Amino acid sequence: MKVLLKRSIIVGLILLLVCSGVATIYINSLSTNLYDETNEYLQDITIQTATAIKNKINENLTQLKSISLIIHQQDMSQKELLNYLDELAQRDGLKRFGIANKDGDVITSDNKTFNIKERQYFKDSLAGKAATSTSLIDYVDNKKIIVYSVPIYNQKEIVDGVLFGTFETDKLSDILSTAAYNDVGYSFIFNEQGQIIICSDDHLELSNIEDLNKIYLKDIDVKGDGIISFQDLDETDKYLSYANIKNNDWLVASVFPREIATKKIQNFIQSALATWLLIGVGGALLLTYFYFTQGKNKLRITQLAYEDAVTQHYNFNKFLEYCHSTKRLSRYVLINCDIKGFKWFNEIYGEDIANQLLRTIIQCMEEICHEDEFCCRESADHFALLLYKDTHEHLEQRLSDLTQCIREKFTGEYSTSQYFFHFGIYEMSEADNDIKNAFKKTQYVKNDMKQLSKDDVIFYQEDVFQKGLYNQQIEKEFDSSLKQEHFKVYIQPKVNLKTGEVSSGEALVRWHHPHQGLIAPAAFIPIYEKNGMLEKLDSYVLERTLKTLVYWKEKYDKEISISINVSRTYLFNEGFAEHLIELIESYPINPQQIEIEITETTAFNHQEELILILKEFKKHHLRIALDDFGSGYSSLNMLKDFPIDVVKIDQEFFRTNTFTQMRGHIIIEQVIELCHRLNIEVVAEGVETKEQKDFLVKHHCDYVQGYYYYKPMLIKDFEKHFIK
């Protein structure tokens, strides 16, 4: 029994020694790997921060270069330029923009003046370089700032001054804060000479990286990245993680206690070693538990970064990472999907059912995705798909199968109203490095078809996209152009065919754009009709016309009749007719000088309402003209039912060929005769040839408009030719 006990003890000791040896080897290996992973993670954070700062610097310098080029190419007054720079500064969160001459004298967008000839960035830019300053003290309010600057060239391509933008250091400090590890420690930017540019902790008195204990510039790879262990003055073990900001002599560095980064690892090693020594195999279980805990923590971090909380599927961050890691993106199409009216769906059925719909969508997307394809929820009811390129028909079929899958699964559990899907598809190319920008293009395509109440698949077209950008620019510039009177009122004369004189005309509008020159109405009127701005523009034209008529009456004692176009997009707005009458009557003119032009399409679905409005106009002695007569399908009914004074024959009747010329002439002849029998005057539009004019004279047309006689002209030119 004693021998058995002795052997059992020896076996137990041997087993314990074996387990301890295995545990020691394993824990040493595990410790090394965990430290390496931690170091890599810390380096990744620093490198990402360096990339973010590089992008911010490049973005600011690119903006300054663009502004410098505008100054170089455009002849702008100082006031216009400073107003423009002030708008940019307020929009983009700058303290100010400034322009310095060669002597360093500065005038800024916020009307400050000082001299910067001793500033290094000024000297660099004066030498033709784009420059970024160190942390400086603002001459204006003594706050810390960063300054970006670029040279300004004159017409001879010689540096004539310096353009700079001033930012508070917290613009970069916000980015630096992301380099901290678990919000512990501090971060800073230093240059290749070791000089500290910006520090996230203003309370630290650091001017050079060698101010840190036992950190030497020679130990740092200023062109790369790395991590260094050192002891602070209080003998605290710390990490210094650094990374070079590409294309710059700056580096980003983060300092934090070594204990914070390694505490969990050290606790585990001690616990695991003690457990292995005490209970042997039990230590392996504890180690397994530790692995489970560590894996769970890592999974939680991954979920926060890459998982969508609603669908428990990948989010857009993971989608972007997948795209960036995918080779040959030109093999794919990028698809943006959303649900029309999802906000109302959410209001009606509640968040739980709406979220279940979102989960059903991602489940079905996952089912239709092939190997190496990807999907995620981007935000709200927006989803992103990366599918292999195929013919348009096959892609449309795959998306049709997707919507069918969604409806079958969701409708099987929930009874809701109908919902529709919208897909915008963008074909990727190797040049598409910016996935977010490519996704924006799919959103533009999708927004363009948003009004359709059915499932739609629309493919991106560059020309449509550029047209959309142009339209947005046209909208954006409306108010400022109206305020600055870039919109000019033109008058196209109407010639009396009996006398050959001009005593009336039609008010039109042209856009004298300061950069694009003369813009024709066809380029902006449809846009303003769609977005509701046309009413404001037409009111502007009417007021300019009324003021002109008053001026002509007072100065020349002449009453000229001017016709004004009124659009169906606002004619039926509540109170518009009353406002129009009130405006006209507020000017000392004969109301019959104003002729209101409507088109045939105005009466569509509003016939009775339009008759009441026209009768109200007539009650106040305004004349009514039916424009583009013959371009619609209800002209004769309008002659019968509406109180019309003038009919304007559409110019399409004169655009004939050999086959249609005779028919067109017969129609015009009969229309003129019919209108005269109804006591309605006739104006022919678009008259461009002598033959057309002679034909209209022969058949007793009252007035003509067209290039044969006169093009539309500015008010001052009309006055010069026909009023003086």
C-alpha positions, 0 to 999 in steps of 0.5 A: 500500500505504501509502495502504491502510494509512493508510486502514485505520488511519483506519477502524480509529480511526473504528471504535474511536471509534464503538465507544468512543462507543457503549460510553460511552453504553451503560455510562453508561445501564447504570450508572445502571440498576444503581445504581437497582436496587441502591438499590431493593433496599436500600430494599426490605430496609429497608421489609420490616424496618420492616414486620416490626418494626411487626408485632412491635410491633402483635402485642405491643401487641395481646396486652397489650390482650387481657390488659388486657381480661381483667383488666377483665372477669374477677374474678381474684385477684392470685395467679391473675393473676400465675400466668397472666401468668407462663405467658404470659411463659414461653410467648412469651419475655418477661422478664416481665409487670408491673402498675403502680398509679397511683403507679408501684408494680409487681408482676411475673409473676416476683415483682419489685417496683420503681417506674416512675413516671419511665418515659415509657411509664408516663406515656403509658399512664396517660394512656390510650395504648398505648406503646412505650418506647425502649431502657431499662436494666432495673431488675432486672438492668441489661440493655437492654430494650424495654417495651410498655404499655397502660392498665388500666381499672376498672369505671367505664372509668377508667384504674386502672393500667398493664399492661406487657410487658418484652422483651430488646432482642435480640428486635428486634435479631434482626429488625434483623439482616435489614436488613444488606446481605450481613451487612455494616454495621449497623442501628438504630431511631431516632425522628422526633426523631433519637434512636437507640432500638436498634442492632444493634451494641452497640459503636457509641456512637450516641445520635442519627442526627446522630452520623453524619458529615454526616447531618442530620435535616432531610434525612430524610423521617421519614414515608416512606423513602429512601436517602442517601449520605455519608462517614463520619469515616474518609472511607469512602463509605457508604449510609444506607437508612431507612424509616418504621415505619407508625403509629409515630414510629420509623424503621429505618435501615441503614448499610453501605459504598457499596463493598460495594453497588457494587463489582461494578458498578464493576469491570464498568464499568472492565473493560467500558470498557477492553475496548471501548477495546482491542478494540472489538467484543470488549468487546461480547462481554465485556459480554454475558458480564457480563450473563450473569454478573449474570443468573446471580447474580440468578437464583441469588438468585431460586432461593434465595428462590423455588425449591424445591430438590427439585422445581425448581419454585416454593416457598411464598414465591413462592406467597404473593407470587403470591397477594398480587399477584393481584387479586380473590382471591375468584375462587379456591379454595386447596387443600392436598394431601398424601400419606397415609403419605409418611414410611413411603413414604420409609422403604421406597423411599428418598429418591430415589424419594420425591423423584421422586414429589414431582417428578411431583406438581408436574409434573402440577399444572402441567399441570392449572393454567390461566392465572393459576392457581398451584401449589407444594410448601409443605413435605415432602409438602404442596402448595398449589394456587390454582385458579379457583372452580367447582362442587364437582363440577368441582373434584373432577373436576379433582383426580381428573384430577390424581391419575390423571395422577400415578399414570400417570406415576409408576407407569410408571417405578416399581413401588411400593405404593398411596398416597392423596391428601388435598385440603382446599379453602378458598374465598377471599374478599376479606377473606382478606389473610392467605394463611398463615392461610387455608392453615392452614384447609385443613390443618385440613380435611385433618387431619380426614380423615387417617384415610381410606385413599382419595383425598378432597376435603373443603371447608372449613366454618367451623362445623366449623373452630370446632368443631375449635378448641373441641375443641382448647381442651377438650383443652388445659384438661383437665389444669389443670381436673382439677388444680384440681378443676373436674370435679365428681362428681354422683350420680343417685339410683336409686329403689327402686320397692318402698320408694320409698327411695334407697339407690344411685345412679350416679356422673356427672361435670360440668365447672364451667368457671370461664368457660363455666359448667356444661359437659355431658358430651356436650360433652367426653366424646366428645373425651376418649374419642377422645384417650385422656384419658377413662381418667384422668377416670374414674379421678378420678371413681372415686377421689372416689366411693371416698373418699365411700363411706368417709366415709359409712361412717365418719360415718353407718354407711351403705353406699350402692351406686354404679355407675361407668361404664367405657368400652370405649376403655380397658377392654381396656388391659393391666393396667387391670382389675387396676389397677381392682380394686387401687384399689377394694380399697385402700379399706375398703369392701364391694366390692359397693357398686361396680357396674361399668357397661358398654354393649352396644358394649363387647363388639364384637370383644372378647366372649371377652376381656370375659367373662374381665374381667367374671369377674375383677370378679365374683371380687372381688365387684364387681357388673356392670351392662349399661347402655343395654340395647336400644340395640344388637343383641346384648343377649339374647346378652349376658344369656346369656353374661355374668355380669350383675347389673343391666340398665339399660333404655335411655331410648329405649324411653320415647320413643315415639309413638302407633304405637310406645308399645304395642310399647315397653311390651310389650318393657319388660314382657317384658324385666323378666320375662326378667331376673327369671327370670335373677335380674337386677335391672332399672333403668329410665333416663330416667323423666320422667312419672308414667305411665312410673313407674306402668307400671314399678311395675305390671310390677315394675321394681326401680329407676328413674332419671330427672327424674321423681324426681331430677336428678343432684346434687352429692355434698354434695346427695346426702348432705344428702337421702339420707345424713344 
